[in-house]
Amino acid sequence: MSSNFTDAPESLVAFDIDLTLEEGRRRAEVVAALGPDWDPVEVLRGEQQAYALLYSGLDAEQRRVYAELVAAGVLPEPGPGHAAH
């Protein structure tokens, strides 16, 4: 089956839908649902702290496995926001 509209039966009409307005409305609803107290910087800071805590206190074997996973690209490189101790 061809995806070329010139091959479509005459009863079909090609049309475009511009979802720009709908996307703007959707984003506004998301921000409204988050509420006035939502602080994206604080949320990011909390995520960074959770990530650091997740990989803190690893024993030698766990650090070795962690290093292998980072080297393989499974986990992100340690750095800003990704502190592994």
N, C-alpha and C positions, 0 to 999 in steps of 0.2 A: 504494500500500500504506500502510495506516495504522500509526502507531507506538503506537496506543492498545491497551493490554493487554486491554481489554474486547472488542476485536474478534478476539482470538487464539482459535484453536481450543481446545476444552476439554482436549486432550491436552498443551497447554503450561502450565507453571507458572511464574509470576513468582517470582524470588528475588533476594536481595541478597547480595553478598559483602563482608565487611568486611576490607579489606587492611591495616588499621592494624598488626596484629601483624607481617605480612610486611614492611611498609615499615620498621618498627623493626629487624627482623632484617637486612634489606638494608643499612640505614645502618650497623649495627654491623659487618657484614662489610666494608664499604668502609673504615671507620675502622681495623679490624684489618689490612686489607691495606696501608694506608698505613704502618703500623708505628709504633713508639713514638718514633722520631726525627723524625716529620713535624711541622713547625712552620708552621702556616698564616700566621703573621705574617711569617716569613722568606720564604715562598713569594710572598706578596703584594708584599713589598719587592723581590724578584727580578723579578717581573712589571713593577713600576713602573720599575725600572732598565732592563729590556729595552725597554720602551716609550719611555723617554727616549732611549736609545741609537738606537733605530730612527729617530727624527725629529731627531736631532742632526746638526749639520754640513750642513744643507741649503743649497744655493746659492739665489740670489735667485729663480730660476724655480721651484724646488722649494718654497720657502716660499710663493710665490704660489699654487701649486696646492694646497698643504696648507691654506692659509687658505680657499680656495674650497671645499675638501672639508669643512672644519669648518663654514663658513657654510651649506653645503647639508645639514648634518646627517649626512653620510656618516661623518665621524670625530668622536669626542667633543671637546668643548671642552677646551683646555689648562687645567690646574688641578692640584690635588693628585693626584699619581700620573700625570699626563699632561703632562709637560714637553716642549715642543718648542722647540728653540733654533735 
